[in-house]
Amino acid sequence: MRTRTRFDRAYFDRWYRDPRHRVLDATEIARRTALVLSVAEYVLERPVRSALDVGCGEGNWRAPLLARRPRLRYVGVDPSEYVVRRYGRRRNILRGSAEALDALPLRGPFDVVIASGVLNFLADDALRRTVRSVARLTSGVAFLELFTTADDVLGDTHGWRRRTAAFYRRVLHGAGFAQCGPHCYAVRGSAAALAALERVR
Ligand SMILES: C[S@@+](CC[C@H](N)C(=O)[O-])C[C@H]1O[C@@H](n2cnc3c(N)ncnc32)[C@H](O)[C@@H]1O
């Protein structure tokens, strides 16, 4: 997939600004932000200080994260030329891809790692590599949005890989993740600190 050029200004106008196609507005992103911060702070037992947003697009999570945690360090990563040209410096977005996170100067780990609307685009090997890198980069909770063959999905699904929930669970568990909320996963020490019925593994 030509990710550098496909995710251009027209793509974001259509899926994020045009009321006929838009599926995710600022209110919904604010709701998701509140969810992730709450789950991560519950797990970490302290305020969240850093967030990595993988496949961040225009960095729409940044403002609601900073509205709630003004001192938070936000880093976005996206392969889109348009995104990095327009928002790279202003929103601290680095050019890069999910499957090559280890090549970037990210200064992790991060209390929160977000991968929203991006993992379904990755081929099997790239997905496994990404999930392993994200596990290494997460000190609190990762928000890993994934839809399966059991889900009806609205929005842009062009180029999506359709896989079963069992497949994704194997990949996530293989990287050490335990589910601890909607699309929320804890890893290593933070997962071990959760009670048996606070996590699904
Ligand atoms: C549907 S948008 C999601 C944007 C944002 N995460 C959100 O929740 O609004 C998909 C984004 O994934 C990015 N993307 C596509 N392939 C990628 C890859 N291999 N690694 C990282 N990002 C990728 C695109 O450039 C685009 O910005």
PDBQT file of the ligand as one rigid body, heavy atoms in Angstrom, charges set to zero:
ROOT
HETATM    1  C1  LIG A 301      -7.695   5.746   9.676  1.00  0.00    +0.000 C 
HETATM    2  S1  LIG A 301      -6.284   6.775   9.882  1.00  0.00    +0.000 S 
HETATM    3  C2  LIG A 301      -6.194   6.817  11.677  1.00  0.00    +0.000 C 
HETATM    4  C3  LIG A 301      -5.571   8.093  12.184  1.00  0.00    +0.000 C 
HETATM    5  C4  LIG A 301      -5.598   8.250  13.701  1.00  0.00    +0.000 C 
HETATM    6  N1  LIG A 301      -4.865   7.205  14.368  1.00  0.00    +0.000 N 
HETATM    7  C5  LIG A 301      -6.996   8.300  14.241  1.00  0.00    +0.000 C 
HETATM    8  O1  LIG A 301      -7.354   7.504  15.102  1.00  0.00    +0.000 OA
HETATM    9  O2  LIG A 301      -7.738   9.181  13.831  1.00  0.00    +0.000 OA
HETATM   10  C6  LIG A 301      -4.992   5.661   9.451  1.00  0.00    +0.000 C 
HETATM   11  C7  LIG A 301      -3.603   6.228   9.667  1.00  0.00    +0.000 C 
HETATM   12  O3  LIG A 301      -2.680   5.151   9.677  1.00  0.00    +0.000 OA
HETATM   13  C8  LIG A 301      -1.516   5.572   9.015  1.00  0.00    +0.000 C 
HETATM   14  N2  LIG A 301      -0.806   4.360   8.551  1.00  0.00    +0.000 N 
HETATM   15  C9  LIG A 301      -1.085   3.566   7.509  1.00  0.00    +0.000 A 
HETATM   16  N3  LIG A 301      -0.188   2.574   7.425  1.00  0.00    +0.000 NA
HETATM   17  C10 LIG A 301       0.671   2.751   8.473  1.00  0.00    +0.000 A 
HETATM   18  C11 LIG A 301       1.808   2.041   8.936  1.00  0.00    +0.000 A 
HETATM   19  N4  LIG A 301       2.280   0.973   8.307  1.00  0.00    +0.000 N 
HETATM   20  N5  LIG A 301       2.435   2.524  10.041  1.00  0.00    +0.000 NA
HETATM   21  C12 LIG A 301       1.967   3.611  10.696  1.00  0.00    +0.000 A 
HETATM   22  N6  LIG A 301       0.895   4.314  10.289  1.00  0.00    +0.000 NA
HETATM   23  C13 LIG A 301       0.260   3.881   9.191  1.00  0.00    +0.000 A 
HETATM   24  C14 LIG A 301      -2.014   6.462   7.892  1.00  0.00    +0.000 C 
HETATM   25  O4  LIG A 301      -1.006   7.313   7.397  1.00  0.00    +0.000 OA
HETATM   26  C15 LIG A 301      -3.155   7.195   8.583  1.00  0.00    +0.000 C 
HETATM   27  O5  LIG A 301      -2.718   8.402   9.154  1.00  0.00    +0.000 OA
ENDROOT
TORSDOF 0
